[in-house]
Amino acid sequence: MSLHFGIIGAGNGGHAFAAYLGMKEVEVNWFDIDPKVVEVINDQGGVYVDGQLNGFAPVRNATTDMKELIDSSDVLMVVAPANAHRIIARNCAPYLKDDQIVILNPGSTGGALEFHQELKKSGCSAEIILAETQSLLFACRLKKAGHVSIFGVKRYLPFATFPSNKIESVYELLSPVFPEFRKGENVLEISLGNVNAILHPAPSLFNLPQVEKQIPFLHYWEGITGGISILLDKMDEERLEIGKAYQLSLPSTKDLLRSFYGVEGDTMEELVQNNQAYKTITGANSFSSRYFTEDIPMGLIPMQELARAANVPTPTIDAIIQLSSSIFKDDFKSSARTLDRLGLSQMTLHEILQYVEHGEAQKIINNQ
């Protein structure tokens, strides 16, 4: 079966996926809200790429019409900040069709669960399959519309479907195109593997003078020092404890960095500084950076919420959220992925595990 891919979002990751797929001669259609970007893509007929991939990748069509994109796609790759997932779900809801696959790249923490809830609220009745990846496949930066630099491609990347009993069929379809994809156990495993929530907010917070004064710094190579590495390890230990409560054996962030990029090192500091893919990635330059506005409400807070549901203490994660909330004068809760927004607020831990495995079949299970 020849799959037709539709990409939603023309930022760093969207461009990287268009380049990756196009250079494999996979049909790519593309949606973005910015007509100027769409015009550039269509005028060029594709996207230029340099770095780990070099050349020109064709794009069949770019559009600002969501229906047009969905009608021409078997697999929809949502490559947008996690903050945008709700509105994207609402905009997709009227047009989705049975058997289409929607993949959040990445889902951040709880992405597929929240997306499912928004589709339900919007009256979507299509029998689609939702999936999310643990991270973005690429370390990349947009040079300009129609031209992206890819600094690194992860050697493997876990993903899972919601419900998780659909993963085998999705993996069979996707693995020829994405040999890097690996089957995860469920979307909780993928969500709790969101290392961006560990690697982004805390270093940004502890480099706040540079952020406030807009002094450029390298997020990984300069922003993660020995002391900050110790803090990140504490956050990571709490993340692993949340996973244990949900019967998941999660790899540490250090192990993930070793696996993703083949880097060596004993500490978080050594691992990020030995990673050539991180060499030029700059840190936050304002309070509106996604390292705060995305990775706290869509990353750390849903981790905290899942921890509360399982009675797992997370003092270090709590402290980062509280410090950030005090500085920003915003508790982030109004926009955060809470248990309610994930559809989990009335469930026991056992019911949550059944829900991610069977989806709507949870109602049947409870009634047996």
C-alpha positions in Angstrom: 0.0 0.0 0.0 1.4 3.4 -1.0 0.6 5.8 1.8 -0.2 9.5 1.3 1.1 11.7 4.1 -0.3 15.0 5.2 1.8 17.3 7.4 0.0 19.8 9.7 2.4 22.6 10.6 5.3 24.3 8.7 7.7 25.0 11.5 11.1 23.4 12.2 9.7 19.9 12.5 7.1 20.2 9.7 9.8 21.2 7.3 12.1 18.3 8.5 9.3 15.8 8.0 8.5 17.1 4.5 12.2 16.8 3.6 12.6 13.4 5.1 9.5 12.0 3.4 9.9 13.8 0.1 13.5 12.5 -0.3 12.1 9.0 0.2 9.8 9.7 -2.7 6.7 9.5 -0.5 3.8 11.7 -1.5 3.6 14.7 0.8 0.8 17.2 1.2 1.1 20.0 3.6 -1.1 22.4 5.7 -0.2 25.6 7.4 -2.2 28.6 8.5 0.3 31.1 6.9 -0.6 31.7 3.3 2.9 33.2 2.6 4.6 30.0 3.7 2.2 27.9 1.6 2.9 30.1 -1.4 6.7 29.6 -1.0 6.3 25.8 -0.8 4.1 25.6 -3.8 6.3 28.0 -5.9 9.4 25.9 -5.1 7.5 22.7 -5.4 9.0 21.4 -2.2 11.6 22.1 0.4 15.4 22.4 0.5 17.3 20.6 3.3 20.9 20.6 4.5 22.8 18.8 7.3 22.1 15.1 7.9 20.1 15.2 4.7 21.1 17.3 1.7 19.1 18.2 -1.4 15.6 19.0 -2.5 12.4 17.2 -1.5 9.2 17.5 -3.6 5.9 18.3 -2.0 2.7 17.5 -4.0 0.7 20.4 -2.6 0.6 22.9 0.2 -2.6 24.4 1.4 -4.3 26.5 4.0 -7.5 24.4 3.6 -7.6 21.6 6.3 -10.3 19.7 4.5 -8.2 19.6 1.3 -5.3 18.2 3.2 -7.3 15.6 5.1 -9.1 14.4 1.9 -5.7 13.8 0.2 -4.0 12.0 3.2 -4.0 8.5 4.7 -1.6 9.5 7.5 -1.7 12.9 9.2 1.5 14.0 10.8 0.7 16.8 13.3 3.9 18.6 13.8 3.0 21.7 15.9 3.6 22.9 19.4 1.5 20.9 21.9 -0.4 24.1 22.8 -1.9 23.9 19.4 -3.2 20.3 19.6 -6.6 21.3 20.9 -7.4 23.7 18.1 -6.0 21.4 15.5 -8.2 18.6 16.8 -11.3 20.9 16.5 -10.3 21.9 13.0 -9.8 18.3 11.9 -12.9 16.9 13.5 -15.4 17.6 10.8 -13.3 16.1 8.0 -11.6 13.0 9.4 -12.6 9.7 7.9 -12.6 6.1 9.1 -9.2 4.3 9.2 -7.1 7.5 8.9 -4.1 7.6 11.2 -3.3 10.8 13.1 0.2 11.0 14.7 1.3 13.7 17.1 5.0 14.4 16.5 5.6 14.6 19.5 2.6 14.3 21.8 4.4 16.0 24.7 2.7 14.6 27.8 -0.9 13.3 27.2 -1.2 14.5 23.7 -3.2 11.6 22.2 -5.5 11.5 25.2 -6.2 15.2 25.0 -6.6 15.1 21.2 -9.1 12.2 21.6 -11.1 14.3 24.1 -11.2 17.3 21.8 -12.4 15.2 18.9 -15.2 13.8 21.0 -16.3 17.3 22.2 -16.3 18.4 18.5 -18.6 15.6 17.5 -16.2 13.6 15.4 -17.6 10.1 14.8 -14.9 8.8 12.4 -13.1 5.6 13.5 -9.5 6.9 13.3 -6.4 5.7 15.1 -4.4 8.2 17.1 -0.7 7.9 17.8 2.0 9.9 19.4 5.8 9.8 19.3 8.0 10.3 22.4 10.0 13.1 20.9 10.5 14.8 17.6 12.4 12.5 15.2 14.8 15.3 14.3 17.1 17.9 15.8 16.4 20.7 13.3 16.0 24.4 12.8 14.2 26.3 10.1 16.5 28.6 8.0 13.6 30.2 6.2 10.3 29.1 4.7 11.1 26.3 2.3 14.6 25.5 3.7 15.5 23.5 6.8 18.7 22.3 8.5 18.6 18.8 10.1 21.4 18.4 12.6 20.5 14.9 13.7 18.0 12.1 13.2 17.3 9.9 16.2 18.4 6.3 15.7 15.2 5.0 17.2 12.0 6.7 18.4 9.2 5.0 20.5 5.6 5.6 19.6 2.3 4.2 20.7 -1.3 4.3 19.6 -4.5 5.1 21.5 -5.9 2.6 22.1 -2.7 0.6 22.4 -4.3 -2.6 21.0 -4.0 -0.9 17.5 -0.2 -0.5 17.5 0.7 -3.7 15.6 -1.3 -2.7 12.5 0.0 0.9 12.6 3.6 -0.3 13.0 3.3 -2.6 10.0 2.2 0.4 7.9 4.7 2.9 9.1 7.9 0.9 9.7 8.8 0.8 6.0 8.7 4.6 5.9 10.0 5.2 9.4 12.5 2.4 10.3 13.4 4.5 13.4 10.0 4.0 14.9 9.7 1.4 17.8 6.6 0.1 19.4 5.9 1.4 22.8 3.6 -0.3 25.4 1.0 2.5 25.5 0.6 6.3 25.3 1.3 6.6 29.0 4.8 5.2 28.4 5.3 7.6 25.5 4.0 10.6 27.4 6.0 9.8 30.5 9.1 9.5 28.2 8.7 13.2 27.3 12.3 14.2 28.0 11.7 17.7 26.8 9.9 18.4 30.0 13.1 17.4 31.9 15.6 19.1 29.6 13.9 22.4 28.7 12.1 24.3 31.6 14.6 23.9 34.4 17.8 24.9 32.5 15.8 27.8 31.0 14.7 28.9 34.5 18.2 28.7 35.9 19.6 30.7 33.0 16.9 33.4 33.5 19.3 36.4 33.4 20.3 35.5 29.9 16.7 34.9 28.9 15.5 38.3 30.4 18.4 40.3 28.8 18.1 38.3 25.6 21.8 37.3 25.8 22.2 34.4 23.4 23.4 31.1 24.9 23.5 27.5 23.8 20.8 25.7 25.6 22.5 22.4 26.0 26.2 23.2 25.6 26.2 26.2 27.9 22.9 26.1 29.8 23.2 22.6 31.3 26.0 22.7 33.8 27.1 20.2 36.5 24.8 21.7 39.1 21.8 21.8 36.8 22.5 18.2 35.7 22.1 17.2 39.4 18.7 18.9 39.4 17.6 17.3 36.2 18.6 13.9 37.6 16.2 14.5 40.6 13.4 15.4 38.2 14.1 12.4 36.2 14.0 10.1 39.2 10.5 11.4 40.0 9.5 10.8 36.4 10.7 7.2 36.6 8.7 6.7 39.9 5.5 7.9 38.1 6.1 5.3 35.5 6.5 2.5 38.0 3.1 3.4 39.5 1.6 2.8 36.0 3.5 -0.5 35.7 6.0 1.0 33.2 9.8 0.5 33.3 10.9 3.7 31.8 14.5 4.4 30.6 16.3 7.4 32.2 16.8 10.5 30.2 20.5 9.7 30.2 19.8 6.3 28.7 17.5 7.9 26.1 20.1 10.4 25.0 22.6 7.5 24.6 20.1 5.5 22.6 18.8 8.4 20.5 22.1 9.8 19.4 24.8 7.2 20.2 26.5 9.7 22.6 28.7 8.7 25.5 28.9 10.2 29.0 28.1 9.5 32.7 26.3 12.8 33.6 23.6 14.7 31.9 26.1 17.5 31.3 28.5 15.2 29.5 25.8 13.6 27.4 24.3 16.8 26.1 27.7 18.4 25.5 29.0 15.3 23.6 25.9 15.4 21.3 26.9 17.2 18.1 23.2 17.4 17.2 22.8 19.9 20.1 25.9 21.9 19.2 24.1 25.0 17.7 20.7 24.8 19.5 20.2 28.1 21.3 18.3 28.7 24.5 15.2 30.6 25.3 15.3 34.3 24.5 12.0 35.4 26.1 9.4 34.4 28.6 7.2 33.4 25.6 9.7 30.6 24.6 8.1 27.2 24.2 10.5 25.9 26.7 8.3 27.6 29.2 4.9 28.0 27.6 4.7 24.5 26.1 7.0 22.3 28.2 5.4 23.4 31.5 1.6 23.2 30.9 1.9 20.4 28.3 4.8 18.6 29.8 5.5 19.0 33.5 2.0 19.7 34.7 0.3 16.6 33.2 3.2 14.5 34.6 2.4 16.1 38.0 -1.3 15.3 37.5 -0.6 11.7 36.6 1.6 11.5 39.7 -1.2 12.8 41.9 -3.6 10.2 40.5 -1.1 7.5 41.5 -0.1 9.1 44.8 3.5 9.6 43.8 5.3 12.5 45.3 7.2 14.8 42.9 8.8 17.6 45.0 11.4 18.7 42.5 9.0 18.8 39.6 6.5 20.6 41.8 9.3 23.2 42.7 10.1 23.9 39.1 6.4 24.4 38.3 5.9 26.6 41.4 9.0 28.8 40.8 8.0 29.3 37.1 4.4 30.1 38.1 5.7 32.7 40.6 8.0 34.4 38.1 5.5 34.4 35.3 2.6 35.3 37.6 0.7 32.5 35.9 0.0 29.1 37.4 -0.3 27.6 33.8 -3.3 25.6 34.9 -5.8 27.5 32.7 -4.0 26.1 29.7 -2.5 22.9 31.1 -3.3 19.3 30.4 -5.1 18.4 33.5 -6.6 14.9 34.2 -10.0 16.4 33.2 -8.6 17.5 29.8 -7.1 14.0 29.4 -10.4 12.3 30.1 -9.0 10.6 33.2 -10.3 12.6 36.1 -12.9 10.1 37.3 -10.8 7.0 36.9 -8.8 4.9 39.3 -5.3 3.9 38.4 -6.5 0.5 37.2 -9.2 2.1 35.0 -6.6 4.4 33.5 -4.5 1.4 32.5 -7.5 -0.3 30.9 -8.6 2.9 29.2 -5.2 3.4 27.4 -5.3 -0.2 26.2 -8.9 -0.4 25.0 -10.1 3.2 24.6 -13.9 3.5 24.6 -14.1 -0.3 25.4 -13.4 0.8 29.0 -17.1 1.4 29.4 -17.8 -2.1 28.4 -15.1 -3.5 30.8 -16.6 -1.6 33.7 -20.0 -2.9 33.0 -19.0 -6.6 32.9 
